[in-house]
Amino acid sequence: MTAATAFGSGVTDLEDLAESALLSEATEIESVLREGEVHKLQIAYQWAVAHPPVDACETADGPVLPSVLTEPETLGGAGTPEVAAFTSEPLAVAMGCSPASASTLLADTLDLHHRLPLLWDQARALLVPAWKARRVASRTRGLSPDAARWVDRQVAGRVSSLSAPALDRLVAEAAARCDGVELADREQAARSSWDVVLSHPDPHRASGTSELHATGDTLDLTRFHDVVCAEAEALGALGDAEPLGVRKAKALGVIADAQARLDLTSLLSTPDPQAHEQARREAMSRRDAKVRLYLHASLADVVAGTPGASGSVESLGPATLDLIREWVGRSGVTIQPVVHVAADDRWSVDRHDPPPRMAEEVRLRDETCVFPWCGRAARQCDLDHRDPFLDPGDGGPPGQTSPDSLAPLCRRHHRAKTAGRWSYERTGPGSYLWTGPAGLSVLVTPRGTVSIPRT
């Protein structure tokens, strides 16, 4: 054996050992992660069981029923126990996740324990990844208990080999088999979820790019997709060298432009010329609706046209001024002065509801619900008085409504605060110290949310 051969053999052996060690470590860490996820589900279940619905309490005047603020919540599917109102919020804060994520975790563990026991046993034995077990729980939540048990029996022993689409098909089959009588009702009820939603992803990932999600009739959406693909092919035939996906996205703009030029009211058969003209004007008015964007940028850069200059578009994130000018060139634009949110926020009024300018200032300042990790846009939130408002006519002090005294809270967390489960105080512009059950304390700041260790 030559020295070169021996040396080469040694390298191979060392590489094999290194690869074997890495694979062993990967197997070990996967097992640890599965154990951790199962343990998290077990803790969530214990938390749910520890917070049953609030019963009526006896007083000298008789029983007092739970108020609207303390009505129990049904998180899991049919057959799972209810939990007390706002059970998910403390768990969310303790885990450092959104209340919606904690609520989903509670729902999944309740379904696994009460509706999918075979699958739960397999997850606890680490035979099934927790994420797959939770997917089955989520997809079967709308089924009856009988249908959920049918799925549980069908997936027993083979869920690890099923892909996510295969799991979804199995759930759909269960709905047809076990809930066939209700299938037509569910199809009709599903219409209530039809919507077209425009969302803006993480601005650091996709500046100037948004997402449009449509949910509707299968045939209608299939036909519309065919139209989009045909427009994309036409753009390619006209010389557009962009990838097909980009051309399909561009095709939406082409279709929108064509629709704006189409007077749909010409399709209406009405003998009343005045009614026809009124309908036409209303349709034109709807098509002429403007998009309102709040741009934060240097006025000098905007005026001078500084190359490479950028600004920030509220809810969208950073964007180059060149892209903003392109948007402006394609749309009707109204320039509206924006309140300087860093200015003194102690101006006040003597009424409960803030004037529009004050409400706008508060929402521009905080941008989202100020409950820890909530994230709901401030424009979808109530404006909460941190201290309860007392009408001046009933002895309340003047100037109770000011930017300093207001904060955006989504309806759920407004209720949680009103019910007394949570309280908060403002520690600075955009910063709030929250205190909740079990000694939880969390500081919400413009730069992030920080859990404060319990002492």
N, C-alpha and C positions, 0 to 999 in steps of 0.2 A: 504494500500500500504506500503510495507516494505521500509526501508531506502535504501536498495540495489537497489530495483526496481526504486525508485525515482531518485537515483543517476544515474542509467543506462539510464533512460529516458532523464535526463538532458544532458548527454553526447551525446545521439543520436540527440537531438534537436540542440545542439551546432555544431555537425558535419554537420547536414543538412544545418544550416545557413552558415557555412563556405564554404561548397560545392556550395551552391546557390550563394554566393558572388563571388566565383572564376569563376563559369560559367558565371555570369553576366559580370564580368570583361573581360573574354575571348570574349564574344559577343561584348562588347564595343571596345576592342582593335582591333578585326577583322574589325569592321566598320571603325575605324580610319585608319587602314592600307589600306583598300579598297579606302577610300577617298584620302589618300596620293598617291596611285598608279595612280588613275584617274587624280589627280592634276598634277602628273609628266607627264602623257601623254598629258595633255592640255598645259603644259609649253613647252614640246617638239614640239607640233604642232605650237604654236606661234613662237618658234624659227625657225622652218622650213619656215613658211610663211614670217618671217622677213628677210629671206636670199634667195630671188629669184635669178635666173641665172643672171650673169653679161651680160648686153647688150653691143653691139658695141658702142664705144665712138667716137664722132666726134673730129677730129683734123684739123689743117691747111692743112694737106696732105690727108684728107678724113677719112672715118671710119676705126677704128682699131678693128678688131675682137678679141674676147677672145683668149688667147694663149692656148697651150696644158696644161699649168699649171693651168689655170683658167676655163677649160671646165666644164659646169654644170654636176651634178650627178643626176641620177635617182635612188632613194633609194627604193621607194615603187613599187607596181605593176603597170600594164598598167592603164592609166587614172589618175595617181597621178601626181601632179606638180613636176617639177625638182627643185633642190636647187643649190645654188652656191657651187663651189668647196670648200672642207675642212670645210663644215658647221658643221660636227659632232665633230671636235676636240675641239673647245671652250666649247661646252656642256659637252663633256667627262671630261675635266679638272675641270669644275665647279662642276660636280657630283662625281668626284673622281672614275671614272670607265674607262675602256679601250675604245679607239675610236671605236672599233668594236661594243661594247655594245651600245654606244651612237648612232651609225649608225643604229643598229637594232631597237632601241627605236624610232628613227625618222621614219624609214620605217613602223613600226607597227602603229604609230599614223596617218601617212598619209593614210595608207590603211583603217584604221577604219573610218576616216572622209570621205573618198572619195569612198570607195568600199564596206564598211560594215556598213552603217549608222544605221540600226536597232540594230545591236550588240553594236555599240558605244553608242546609247541611253540607252541600258540596262546596260552597264558598268557605265555610268554616274549616273544612278539611283541606283547603287550599287546592282543590281539584279544579276550581273555576275561578278565574280572575274576578275580583270584586266589581270591576267596571262592567264586565259582561252581565253579572248578576243584576247590577243596578240598571243596566239597559233593559233587561227583560222586565224588571219591576216598573220602570218608567213607561214602557210600551204597553203593558197590560193594565195600567192604572184605570183606564176607562172601562175595562171589561167587568162583567159580573164575577162574583166569587167562583161560580162553577166554571166559567171560561178560564179564569186565572189558574184554577187547579188543573184544568185540562192541559194548558200550556206547561205547567209545572211537571206534569207526568211526561209530556212529549220531549221536553228538553233534558230530562234526567239522564245523566250519563253521556250526553253528547253535545252539551252546550259549548264546550271548548272547541269543538271542531266546526261549529256553525259560524259563518261570517255574520257581520251586522245586518246586511240585507236579508240573509236567510232567516235570522231571528225575527226581523220585521214581518216577513212573509208568513212565518209560523203564527205570529200574533194575529195577523189579519185572518188567517184560516180559522183560528180559535173563535174570533168574533163572529164569523159566518156560521160556524158549526153550532156553537153553544148559545149565541144570542141572535139567531137568525130572525126571530120575530121582531127584534128591535133594530135590525140592520137598517131598514128604510128610515126609521126615526133618527138613527145616528147620522145617516147620510144627509137628512134634512137639517139636523142640528149642526152638522159640520159647516154648513153655509155661514153660520154666525162667525166662523173664524176666517172667512174670506177677507182678504185685505191686500193692499199693495203698500209696502213699507220701505221708505228710503232711510238708510242708516249710513253713518259715517264712521269707518273703522279707526283704529289707532292712528292718529295723525303722524306719529313717528314712522309708521310702516307704510302709509299710503297717502301722502300729501296730495290733495287735489283729486282724489279718487274716492268714490262712494259706491254703495251697494244698493241695488233695488231688488227686493224680494217680493214675489207675487204668490198668493195662495188663492186658488179659484177653481172653476170648473175644469176638469181634466181636458175635455175636448177643446174648450176655448183657449187654454194655455198652450196646448199642443199646436193649434192652428196659428196662434200668435208667434210661437217659436219658429214655425215654418216660414212665416213672413219675415222675421228677423234674419233667418238664415238666407232667404232669397235676396234680401237687401244687401247682406254682407257679400254674397257672391257677385251681385251687380257692382258693388264698390270695387271688388277685385278685378272684374272685367274692364272697369274704367281706369285701371292703372294703380289702384291703392295696393301697395306692396306690404302693408301691415299683416301680421298673423291673423288667422281667421277669427280668433277670439276677440282681438281688438276691433276688427271690422264689424263683428256682431254688436259690440258695445256702441260703436259709431252709428250702426243702423238704427238704434233707438232714437238718436237725435234726428236722423233722416225721417223716420216715421212720425216723430213729434212735429217736425216742421211741416210735413205734408198734411197732418191732421189739423194744424192751426189754420191752414188755408182752405179747409173743407167746411162748408156751411152745412152742418148736420141737420139744421132745421129745414133744409130743402127736402128732406126725406119725410117730413111730417105732412100728413094730408089733413088740412084744416080749412074749412070754408071761411074762416074769419081772418081777413088780412091783418087786422090790428093785432090779434092774438099771435099770428105768425111773426109779425115784425117784433113784437115784444119778446117772444121766445128767441128770435135771432139775436136781439141785442143782449139778452141775458147770456146766451151761449158765448157771444163774442167777449162779454165782460169776464166770464170765467176763464176763457183762453188767454186773456190779457193779464191774468193775475201775476203779480211780481213776486220774485224771491227776495226776501230780506236777509242780508248778510251783514254782520258787524265786523268791520275790518279794523284791526289795531296795527298801525304802521306809523313810521316817521313821516310827518307832513313834508319835510324837505326831500325825502326820497321819492314820495309820490309826485311832487311838483317837478323835481329835477330829472326824474326818470333814471335814477342811479342804476347802472348795470348790475345784475345779480342781487339787487335789493329784495328783501322779503318782508312779509307782514304776517299777521296771525288772524285767521278767520274764526270767529267764535263757533265752537262745537265741531269745527273741521280741523283746526290746528294750523301749522305754518304753511304758507303758500308763497310762491314767488310773485312779485308784482306783475311780471309778464303774464302769468297764468290768470291773475285777477283781471288784468286788462282784457285778456281774451274772453273771459266770462262777460265782462261789461259790454264788449262789442257784440255779444250775441243776445243780450237781454236788455229790457228797459230797466233803467237804474235811477233810483232816487237817493240822493245824498242826504243823510239825516245826522245831525249832530248827536254825539254820544256823550253821556255824562262821564266825567273824569272820576272813575270809581275810587281813586286814591285820595280824593279830596275829603275835606271834613265831613263825616257822616253823622253829625249830631243835629242837623236841622230836623225839625219835627212838626207834626200837626196834632190837632186835638181830636181826631176821629179814629175809629178802629181801622178802616180800610185805608191803606196808603194811596196817595195820588199816583198816577201812572209813572211819573218821572222817578219817584222814590222806589216803586216796585221794580222798575227797570234797573235802577242802580243796585238794588240788593241782588237781583238775579244775575247781573253781570259780574258782581263782586264774587259770589260764591259758586255760580255755575251749576252745582248739583245739590241734591239733598245733603244736608250736613250731618246726617246720621252716619256712624262709622261704616265704611265700605258699601254704602247704599248705591250711589252713582246715578240715581235717576235725575234727569235733566231738571234744572231749576225752573224752567218754563212749564214743567208739568207738576210743579209743587205748590202747596199752600205757603203763604208767608206767615210764619208763626211769631207771635209775641212771646219773647222769652219769659217775660213776667206777665201773668194774666191781665188782660185789659179790663179796666174798670171805667165805666162810662163817667165822664166828668160830671154829668148831671146827678150821679149817685155818689159823688164825693171823690171820684178819681182825680189824680193829679193831672195837670196839663202836660202836653208834649209827650204822651206815652208812645206815640207811633213815630219812629225815626229809623233810618238805616241801621243805627247802632242797636236798636231794640228788636229788629226783625231778622229772621233767618229762614231760608227755604227748607221746608220739610215735606216729603211726600205724604200722601194721605195716611198711609199705614203708620209711619213713624210720628206723624202729628198725633195720631190717636194713641200711640204708645206713650208719648210724653204726657198727653192729657190724662191718660189713665193712671199716671203716677209711677209707672214701672221704670221710666227713665227720666233723667233730668240733665240739663246742660247749662253751662255758663260760657259766655264769650270771653276769651282771654286776649284777643287781639283781632285785627282785621282778617277775616277768613279762618280764624282759629277758635275751636270750641272744645271744651272739656266735658265729656259725657260721663255720667255715673249711672250704673244700672244694678240689677240684682246680683247677689252673691259677691258684693264688693268690687264689681268690675268698674274699671276706669279706663277711658280711652281719650286720647288727644287727637282731634281732627285738625289738620293744618293744610294750607295750600300746597305744601310740599309732600304730603303723605299723612297716613294715619298711624299712630304709635300706641300700642297697648302699654299701660302703666302697670308694673308688677304690683300684685297685692301684698300688703304688709300684714 
